[in-house]
Amino acid sequence: TANDKRMHEYTQLAFEGKFAAARKVRDSLNPVRAAMARSRPAGKPTAFGKYWQELLGQTGGRVRQPMLDLTDAEKAEVRSAFEGCGLKL
């Protein structure tokens, strides 16, 4: 995100050969990975990705047919996981 640069930070640390520091930053993103894994509905990876983008403040948009969009209940579950994962918006 614009305010959470950990992905960039750990990549740069790795490129600089600072592997222990890179792993520490990478591991700090485990709650985000867990939230994504926990809330991703089966069979709707594109809809999930687009909604996650929307929650990040990016343009996700709707999926094209024949793909299925997320239901309101699925969106609520993804939003809850997103809000609790620790990303700084």
C-alpha positions, 0 to 999 in steps of 0.5 A: 500500500502507499503507507505499508512498504514492507514488500518493497523493503524486504525485496530491497534487503534481499537484493542487498544480501541482508537476508536475515533482515529481509526474512524478518520483514517478510515474516511480518507479512505472515498475518496478511498471507494468513488473512488472504488464505483464510478468506479466499473463497474456493473457485473465485480467485479473480473475484477475490483478487479484485475485491482485495484490490478494492479494499486496498484503494485500487481499482478492482472492478467486476469479473467478466462472465462466466466468472462468478463475483463474490456474494455479500457474505463472502465480501464481508468475510474478506473485508473482516480478514483484511481489516484484521491483517495489519496492513497500513492503508 
